[in-house]
Amino acid sequence: MICDAHCHLDLMENMLEFINEIQNSNMSLFAVGTTPKAYDREVQFCKNSRNLYVGLGMHPQLVSSGYDDMLLFESLAAKSHYIGEIGLDFSKGYIHTKDLQIKVFREIIELCERYGEKIVSIHSLKSAGTVLEILQEYKKKGNNKYILHWFTGSISQVERAIELGCYFSINPNMLKTKSGLEIIKRVPVTRILLETDAPFAIKFKHLYEIEKKLRSTTLEISNLVGKDIDELINKNSREVFRY
């Protein structure tokens, strides 16, 4: 079974079709959210679907937007095994909310560590150092799985994240840049997952298109590292998502 470890199912134009298609597929999806206000609705849509993992999200780009209901997030956190998309974004358009982003991210990681047994997808655009500092500060339990989504930090930050036990969900776009290729080569194959970040990075009309893209990504990564890692990536996904 192949797994898309980071996609936005609720933002796809034909979400219900994807939910129906996955029933007869050999795929699984980590459907990350962007706001806690959308969580219960998506859970209801997916409740009878196998291999769909709905994340409780609080996207850093939405902090202070009116969609960032932290009280609601806290009330839902105990029951949600999957957390994401969360994180920090210090790019030009969002740096003005840096301090509030950090406060929210700290609170969410503290909640994850308090409850344990969480699978967490983390956004870290231009903020990898701060993300890793906060993880190092709060990370105590070994039963949480932290996944760095579309990681764009430095090689030293990659190594620090590896020491912290993080996984990396590799986006096809990372294979198009020199820095992305260097990151992929440094990540142990035992920590690699796959993602599409659909529909932001790529738009799809059908589930089989996602599967095709993930399989081509696996082949490209295999060529890059010099060995077939298809089964290793599948094993990583099974260990993280326990299917």
Secondary structure, DSSP 8 states (H G I E B T S, - for coil): -EEEEEE-GGGSTTHHHHHHHGGGSSEEEEE--S-GGGHHHHHHHHTT-TTEEE-B---GGGTTTT---HHHHHHHHTT-SEEEEEEEE-STTTGGGHHHHHHHHHHHHHHHHHH---EEEEEEETTHHHHHHHHHHH---TT-EEEEET----HHHHHHHHHTT-EEEE-GGGGGSHHHHHHHHHS-GGGEEE---TTTS---SSHHHHHHHHHHHHHHHHHHHTS--HHHHHHHHHHHH--
